[in-house]
Amino acid sequence: MNRQNTTKLDFNRLVSLLLAIGIVSIAPCAAFADGTEILGTPTIPISSGTGIVSAGVGTADSQPANIVIDVPAGASVQQAILYWAGTNLGTAELTLTDTIQVNGGDVIGEFIGGNTLYSGTDGINAEVTVAYRADITGLNAVADGPSTNTVSVSGFDFTEENDGAGILVIYDDGSPASQIDVRDGNDFAMIDWPPTLDEIVPQTFGFVPAAVDRVGIVDLFVASVSDDTGSYGFRPSSFEIEVAGVTAVFSDQLNSVDGRYWDTVNLVVTIPAGADELEVRVFSRDDEFLAPGNLPASLVVETAGFAVLTPPKDLCWITTGGFHNAGEQAGGKDFTFGGNVGPPPRGSWEVVDHNTGDNFHSNDVHIVSCEVINLTGPGQPGGKKGFKINQANFEGTGRLNGVHGYPFTGYVQDAGEPSGKKANDQDYFSITVRDPDTTVIVFEASATLDGGNVQIHPPTGKKGGGKKN
């Protein structure tokens, strides 16, 4: 990381001034940022479009590292924004610009938030989180769709930890214009830390209401969460999205999925007819889902992108997560999995085989069909009467143990609420991953859920139905 601005701020003078007027600051440079301990409106123009996609990579272990991002067929790239973050050993190391390399060429980013001292003593054994942003649209590093783009990033040299980088793309595919919003900055949270370091400030996105149900897309870049090989094991976390008084909870989405220490989170929710705002909440919290009792994650939210879309009316969608453990809820897990697959074609999916150590992750997954099979369910909470779809089939491409390009198919079965109780069958998941050249099966996982939940949601604007088997 070549520092373009080596002029340091006189932090002692600034802190003294703030104390003199009764203000305690954890981020002396917040005035130059989009958001510190809160995400704010970007100081760069945000393009209009019909949708967003995002992807990232962790850079803690090696550089250069590759961000692989897919742009849908028929979509033209309107804007590509690169974010990166890391941890320094002291607040005096902050520079207001930062130069890294993208596909081998220099890119200058501006400081957007942080310089937040969250651990240790400043200048001695401190941990200070910072974030940067650059509009890279003009580099043409992300091509119009359909395209799979590999973008190399390097040159990170934060003094304590290089967390990672992510690209948020706004595209236009000729469909009706979406309402797109972006917030960015640097917001740290660790449970039981002193305020304001104990929580992420909720983000509210407003939009024009419609007479039909729609889909809300929320993409987030989250830094600093270690994977489950760390000294604390798996670190729980939680996301909530509230629309029209209904809250969807997405537990344990973070695990250095893009490589240490970076996660790209893709969430999908229904926006009911008449709704005009959506609130996103992120927590360092144990929902007692995948690893009950473990220490919740310390995390830093860098970016939140939002789009509201009108999807096809003939597809269901999925939110799910859980584990299989040979019929037991306690103890080590055989498989853990989670993700969401929603119309329009997009979502994220991850499966970890804890016996072999294999990890499969996809940000390119879409619904193929929705069916009614001989099974109890689905019993969608607050769902529409007459909704009967209890199996959803999906496919896409993803990365196996960090290597991209593996095609996969899968399905989930929603046996009702609660799964396995009140005469309900158990929820089920299945995934098959194949070698892209030979089509030989290289990874598969199929099992009933011993914990967690599969939730199949109705097609927007419909009561349900689906193909009957």
Secondary structure, DSSP 8 states (H G I E B T S, - for coil): -B-S------HHHHHHHHHHTT---S-TTGGGSS-BSSEE--SS-----SEEEEEEEE-SS-SSEEEEEEE-TT-EEEEEEEEEEEEES-GGG--SEEEEEETTEEEEEEEEEEEEEEES-TTTT-EEEEEEEEE-GGGT-S-SSSEEEEEEEE----SSEEEEEEEEEEEE-SSS--EEEEEEEEEEE-TT--TTTT----EEEE----SS-EEEEEEEEEE----TTSTT-S---EEEEEETTEEEEEE---S-TTSTTEEEEEEEEEE-TT--EEEEEEE----SSSSTTS----EEEEEEEEEEE---TT--EEEEEEEE-TT-SSS--SEEEEEEEETTTEEEEEEEETTT--EEEEEEEEEEEEEE-SS-----TT--TT----EEEEEEEEEETTEEEEEEEEEEE---SSTTSTT----EEEEEEE-TTT--EEEEEEEE-SEEEEEEE--TTS----EE-
